[in-house]
Amino acid sequence: MRQILLSVLLIAIERCYGLLELQDKLFINLTDAAVYNKRTRPSYIIGIPLLVRLNVVIHRMDGIDDVHTEYEADVEFTLRWRDDRLEYDSQLLLNFPIQGDHWHANQIWLPNLHVANDKQYTSIIDLSPGSVHVLIRSNGEVVLSKRAHLKLRCEMELYKYPLDKQTCGMTIESSSLPISHLRMQWSKRPGLLLADPSHARGFTIQNYSTYEAINHRLVGNFSLVTSEFVLSRQFGPFLLDIYIPGVAFVFTSWLSFWMEVTAAPARISLSITTMLTMVTSGKTIREKLPKVPYVHALDIWLLACTAFIFFVLFEYAIVNYIYNRDKRVRQGGLRRVDSCVSLASSVYHNSSENGKPLGEPISKKRAKQMGLEPLNTTQVGGSASSNGALRPPHSPARGASSGSIFQFPPDLDPIQVPPSPSLSVQYSRERVQSIVRMPLTNRDIANCIDRRCRLVFPLGFAIFNAVYWTILCR
């Protein structure tokens, strides 16, 4: 039994080798230069255009680059056309077609086609060993298959980035023969196939289509076929890397509203740190995008988040100014009083030492310019007259002891001050007013602004998000 099987196997192998030798001899006879000119297209003598049917299989689509507006794909082209010069009797090969590789392809006429939007200008007839398969049927039909790796241009619109949809395509065009000599057509089985119809790295293929067109050049009209893919960008990575951290940074900056106004280092550091983080992340993202002359959706998001954080810092500047306003007023008043008293004392001291009269008394207008406002209560460094006037402190006479009180001369015109009520009456009036209506101090106003901002900022951010996502998702 084994001998019988071995004999059958040897006969089959010998027959296969004989069939291959017969195929080669037949192909050499058909493509002999005496009867076949590979520079002349089929049907040239008849004068009708040659129909080339095309089938494309995309095995892998990845490397979609937003910066360089391109994508990469592994593509297999299958071309079919009829060459009457290659017809033969099917009984010679027992109904088997002639099969070959790049050597067989170099011996016959091939349509000069190229991928128009390929950055490397790939020609389909650029044959390389191991990537070409040729099949010739008995009726003269030639089937050429070639596999290639392409880097294709894809014009992108990034207005809604990263919730955008891109339409990328692949255009195959006749390089040398116009439409009067060669016409291209998508195959009916179908013309375009995707090995993985739903996925391209970073995108989801939602739909694809094919159509035929004519390219009008200066030298003539040329036939072309085009395939287009509708790619939807996957939003998950952007949600985790950009949007959720952005919302977290904005929420973190709002913690400043619950801190005391006096905690300036903590509030300023929190706001500046979150704002710098948003600016840095936005710059990193922009480097991964092409330089476009318009603003896309992600720019608006990053700008809005940065603006909300900046307004938190700006709000604290206003609150801190209001909170410390009374303190600045008190310190400024004390400095003015000290400077005016020192100036008046030095002027009189110099005049008395020179033996000259002091001159005109200090008028009320001049005293107000110097900061000597009339006082309703206890005198400051001087004596009050019986009618409520305030006199500067008197100077001691010449030769007086150094321990005596420094006084101004008595001939100075006193500054009239309206008589103040008694302490008990004034205290009772202030007590009644405080019971009836308590006025807000600057510190109360500052704290009230912080409390209002705890509601205003989240509400504003929620309104912005509602408008942003409504426009972006429609």
CORPE-V292004 format. One record per pair of residues at least 24 apart in sequence whose ideal C-beta (glycine too) atoms are under 10 Angstrom apart, sorted by sequence separation. I is the first residue (numbers start at 1). J is the second residue. If there is no record, write none. Layout:
BEGIN
i/j
I/J
I/J
END
This chain:
BEGIN
i/j
54/78
55/79
85/109
103/127
110/134
122/146
124/148
186/210
205/229
206/230
207/231
249/273
250/274
278/302
281/305
282/306
381/405
383/407
389/413
390/414
391/415
53/78
54/79
55/80
83/108
102/127
123/148
186/211
205/230
206/231
207/232
249/274
252/277
253/278
278/303
281/306
367/392
381/406
382/407
383/408
389/414
390/415
53/79
54/80
83/109
101/127
102/128
103/129
106/132
108/134
122/148
186/212
203/229
204/230
205/231
206/232
248/274
249/275
278/304
279/305
344/370
381/407
382/408
388/414
389/415
390/416
52/79
53/80
54/81
102/129
105/132
107/134
122/149
185/212
203/230
204/231
205/232
278/305
279/306
340/367
343/370
381/408
387/414
388/415
389/416
390/417
52/80
53/81
81/109
101/129
102/130
104/132
105/133
106/134
108/136
120/148
122/150
184/212
203/231
204/232
249/277
250/278
278/306
343/371
344/372
388/416
389/417
51/80
52/81
53/82
81/110
101/130
102/131
103/132
104/133
105/134
120/149
122/151
183/212
184/213
200/229
202/231
203/232
204/233
248/277
249/278
277/306
278/307
340/369
341/370
385/414
387/416
388/417
51/81
52/82
81/111
101/131
102/132
104/134
118/148
120/150
122/152
184/214
203/233
204/234
275/305
276/306
278/308
279/309
340/370
341/371
362/392
382/412
384/414
385/415
387/417
388/418
389/419
50/81
51/82
79/110
101/132
102/133
103/134
104/135
111/142
119/150
120/151
183/214
200/231
202/233
203/234
204/235
246/277
274/305
275/306
278/309
279/310
339/370
340/371
341/372
383/414
385/416
387/418
388/419
50/82
79/111
100/132
101/133
102/134
104/136
110/142
118/150
119/151
120/152
168/200
197/229
200/232
202/234
245/277
246/278
249/281
274/306
275/307
277/309
278/310
339/371
340/372
382/414
385/417
387/419
388/420
50/83
100/133
101/134
109/142
111/144
115/148
117/150
118/151
119/152
192/225
194/227
201/234
245/278
275/308
276/309
337/370
338/371
340/373
382/415
384/417
386/419
79/113
99/133
100/134
108/142
110/144
117/151
118/152
119/153
191/225
200/234
274/308
275/309
336/370
337/371
99/134
100/135
115/150
117/152
118/153
168/203
179/214
192/227
194/229
199/234
202/237
246/281
274/309
275/310
336/371
337/372
384/419
77/113
98/134
99/135
100/136
108/144
115/151
116/152
117/153
178/214
179/215
191/227
192/228
245/281
246/282
273/309
274/310
335/371
336/372
337/373
345/381
384/420
97/134
98/135
99/136
105/142
115/152
116/153
117/154
166/203
168/205
178/215
192/229
272/309
275/312
336/373
344/381
358/395
43/81
46/84
77/115
97/135
98/136
104/142
117/155
165/203
184/222
185/223
187/225
271/309
272/310
274/312
275/313
333/371
379/417
42/81
43/82
45/84
97/136
98/137
105/144
164/203
165/204
169/208
178/217
181/220
183/222
184/223
186/225
242/281
270/309
271/310
274/313
332/371
341/380
41/81
42/82
43/83
75/115
97/137
98/138
104/144
105/145
162/202
167/207
168/208
169/209
170/210
173/213
180/220
182/222
183/223
184/224
185/225
186/226
241/281
242/282
271/311
333/373
341/381
375/415
377/417
42/83
43/84
96/137
97/138
105/146
165/206
167/208
169/210
173/214
174/215
178/219
179/220
180/221
181/222
182/223
184/225
186/227
271/312
272/313
341/382
374/415
376/417
41/83
42/84
43/85
95/137
96/138
97/139
165/207
167/209
169/211
171/213
173/215
178/220
179/221
180/222
181/223
242/284
270/312
271/313
373/415
374/416
375/417
376/418
378/420
42/85
75/118
95/138
176/219
177/220
178/221
179/222
180/223
241/284
242/285
270/313
271/314
337/380
352/395
355/398
372/415
374/417
376/419
377/420
42/86
97/141
98/142
99/143
102/146
171/215
173/217
178/222
179/223
241/285
271/315
337/381
348/392
373/417
374/418
376/420
38/83
40/85
73/118
77/122
79/124
93/138
97/142
177/222
178/223
179/224
267/312
268/313
271/316
348/393
352/397
353/398
375/420
376/421
79/125
92/138
97/143
174/220
176/222
177/223
267/313
270/316
271/317
349/395
352/398
362/408
367/413
374/420
377/423
36/83
38/85
70/117
72/119
75/122
77/124
90/137
91/138
174/221
175/222
238/285
345/392
348/395
368/415
37/85
70/118
88/136
90/138
124/172
174/222
267/315
268/316
344/392
345/393
361/409
367/415
36/85
70/119
75/124
87/136
88/137
89/138
90/139
173/222
174/223
267/316
268/317
344/393
364/413
366/415
377/426
35/85
36/86
86/136
87/137
88/138
122/172
125/175
173/223
174/224
267/317
345/395
358/408
361/411
362/412
363/413
364/414
376/426
68/119
86/137
87/138
88/139
117/168
124/175
172/223
173/224
174/225
341/392
358/409
361/412
362/413
364/415
86/138
87/139
88/140
117/169
118/170
123/175
172/224
173/225
246/298
253/305
264/316
267/319
268/320
341/393
357/409
360/412
361/413
362/414
363/415
364/416
30/83
83/136
86/139
87/140
116/169
117/170
118/171
171/224
172/225
173/226
256/309
263/316
267/320
358/411
360/413
361/414
362/415
31/85
86/140
87/141
116/170
117/171
118/172
121/175
171/225
172/226
247/301
250/304
254/308
357/411
358/412
361/415
30/85
31/86
76/131
78/133
80/135
82/137
84/139
85/140
86/141
115/170
116/171
117/172
170/225
171/226
172/227
243/298
246/301
250/305
253/308
254/309
257/312
261/316
30/86
83/139
84/140
86/142
115/171
116/172
117/173
170/226
171/227
242/298
246/302
249/305
250/306
253/309
256/312
264/320
352/408
30/87
54/111
76/133
78/135
80/137
82/139
83/140
114/171
115/172
116/173
169/226
170/227
171/228
249/306
250/307
251/308
252/309
253/310
255/312
256/313
259/316
349/406
352/409
30/88
82/140
83/141
114/172
115/173
169/227
170/228
243/301
246/304
247/305
250/308
253/311
254/312
257/315
261/319
262/320
348/406
351/409
27/86
29/88
50/109
52/111
54/113
81/140
82/141
83/142
113/172
114/173
116/175
168/227
169/228
170/229
242/301
246/305
249/308
250/309
253/312
256/315
257/316
261/320
348/407
26/86
81/141
82/142
113/173
114/174
168/228
169/229
238/298
242/302
245/305
246/306
249/309
252/312
253/313
256/316
264/324
348/408
27/88
50/111
52/113
80/141
81/142
113/174
114/175
167/228
168/229
261/322
262/323
345/406
348/409
26/88
80/142
81/143
112/174
113/175
114/176
167/229
168/230
243/305
246/308
250/312
257/319
261/323
262/324
26/89
79/142
80/143
81/144
111/174
112/175
113/176
166/229
167/230
168/231
238/301
242/305
246/309
256/319
260/323
261/324
345/408
79/143
80/144
111/175
112/176
113/177
166/230
167/231
344/408
348/412
44/109
78/143
79/144
80/145
111/176
112/177
165/230
166/231
26/92
42/108
78/144
79/145
111/177
165/231
166/232
25/92
26/93
42/109
77/144
78/145
79/146
164/231
165/232
166/233
30/98
38/106
41/109
77/145
78/146
164/232
165/233
344/412
23/92
38/107
40/109
41/110
42/111
76/145
77/146
78/147
113/182
163/232
164/233
22/92
23/93
38/108
39/109
41/111
54/124
76/146
77/147
112/182
163/233
22/93
27/98
36/107
38/109
41/112
75/146
76/147
77/148
111/182
113/184
162/233
164/235
22/94
26/98
27/99
36/108
37/109
38/110
75/147
76/148
161/233
162/234
163/235
19/92
20/93
23/96
27/100
31/104
36/109
74/147
75/148
111/184
160/233
162/235
19/93
22/96
23/97
24/98
33/107
74/148
75/149
19/94
23/98
31/106
32/107
73/148
74/149
75/150
154/229
156/231
158/233
162/237
163/238
20/96
22/98
23/99
24/100
27/103
31/107
73/149
74/150
162/238
19/96
23/100
27/104
30/107
31/108
72/149
73/150
75/152
154/231
161/238
162/239
30/108
31/109
72/150
73/151
15/94
20/99
28/107
71/150
72/151
73/152
162/241
24/104
27/107
70/150
71/151
72/152
162/242
23/104
27/108
70/151
71/152
162/243
70/152
71/153
68/151
69/152
70/153
71/154
69/153
70/154
68/153
69/154
71/156
65/151
68/154
69/155
70/156
69/156
53/141
55/143
57/145
59/147
63/151
66/154
60/149
61/150
63/152
65/154
69/158
52/142
53/143
55/145
57/147
59/149
64/154
66/156
61/152
65/156
52/144
58/150
64/156
66/158
79/172
66/161
71/166
73/168
75/170
77/172
66/162
69/166
71/168
73/170
75/172
42/140
66/164
70/168
69/168
71/170
116/215
42/142
66/166
81/182
64/166
81/184
64/168
31/136
79/184
80/185
30/136
116/222
27/134
61/168
80/187
79/187
116/224
27/136
78/187
80/189
117/226
26/136
30/140
113/223
116/226
78/189
113/224
58/170
113/225
23/136
78/191
329/442
56/170
78/193
326/441
327/442
56/172
325/441
326/442
327/443
76/193
325/442
326/443
54/172
323/441
324/442
325/443
76/195
322/441
323/442
324/443
52/172
322/442
323/443
325/445
74/195
321/442
322/443
323/444
325/446
52/174
322/444
323/445
324/446
162/285
322/445
323/446
161/285
319/443
322/446
323/447
52/177
321/446
322/447
319/445
320/446
322/448
323/449
50/177
73/200
162/289
319/446
322/449
323/450
49/177
72/200
161/289
318/446
319/447
49/178
71/200
72/201
161/290
319/448
49/179
52/182
53/183
54/184
56/186
71/201
316/446
319/449
49/180
50/181
51/182
52/183
53/184
54/185
55/186
56/187
71/202
158/289
161/292
318/449
319/450
48/180
49/181
50/182
51/183
52/184
53/185
54/186
55/187
71/203
158/290
164/296
47/180
48/181
49/182
50/183
51/184
52/185
53/186
54/187
55/188
61/194
156/289
159/292
164/297
316/449
47/181
49/183
50/184
51/185
53/187
55/189
56/190
58/192
59/193
60/194
61/195
156/290
158/292
162/296
163/297
164/298
315/449
316/450
319/453
41/176
48/183
52/187
53/188
55/190
56/191
57/192
58/193
59/194
60/195
61/196
157/292
159/294
161/296
162/297
163/298
315/450
41/177
53/189
55/191
56/192
57/193
58/194
59/195
60/196
64/200
66/202
156/292
158/294
159/295
160/296
161/297
162/298
44/181
54/191
55/192
56/193
57/194
58/195
59/196
62/199
63/200
64/201
65/202
157/294
158/295
159/296
160/297
161/298
315/452
316/453
43/181
53/191
54/192
55/193
56/194
57/195
58/196
61/199
62/200
63/201
64/202
158/296
159/297
160/298
161/299
315/453
43/182
58/197
60/199
61/200
62/201
63/202
64/203
157/296
158/297
162/301
41/181
60/200
61/201
62/202
158/298
41/182
60/201
62/203
158/299
312/453
315/456
58/200
61/203
311/453
315/457
61/205
311/456
312/457
311/457
58/205
308/457
311/460
58/208
308/458
75/227
308/460
308/461
56/210
54/210
73/229
304/460
305/461
308/464
304/461
307/464
54/212
71/229
305/464
71/231
304/464
304/465
301/464
300/464
301/465
304/468
64/231
66/233
301/468
61/229
300/468
301/469
56/225
58/227
64/233
61/231
52/223
54/225
56/227
58/229
297/468
300/471
301/472
51/223
53/225
297/469
300/472
52/225
54/227
49/223
297/471
298/472
297/472
261/443
261/446
261/447
260/447
261/449
261/450
260/450
259/450
257/449
258/450
257/450
258/451
256/450
257/451
257/452
257/453
258/454
256/453
257/454
257/455
254/453
257/456
254/454
257/457
256/457
257/458
254/457
253/457
254/458
251/457
250/457
251/458
254/461
250/458
251/461
250/461
247/461
247/465
67/287
67/288
69/290
66/288
67/289
68/290
243/465
65/288
66/289
67/290
69/292
66/290
67/291
65/290
66/292
243/469
163/469
164/472
163/472
162/472
163/473
160/471
161/472
160/472
159/472
160/473
160/474
END
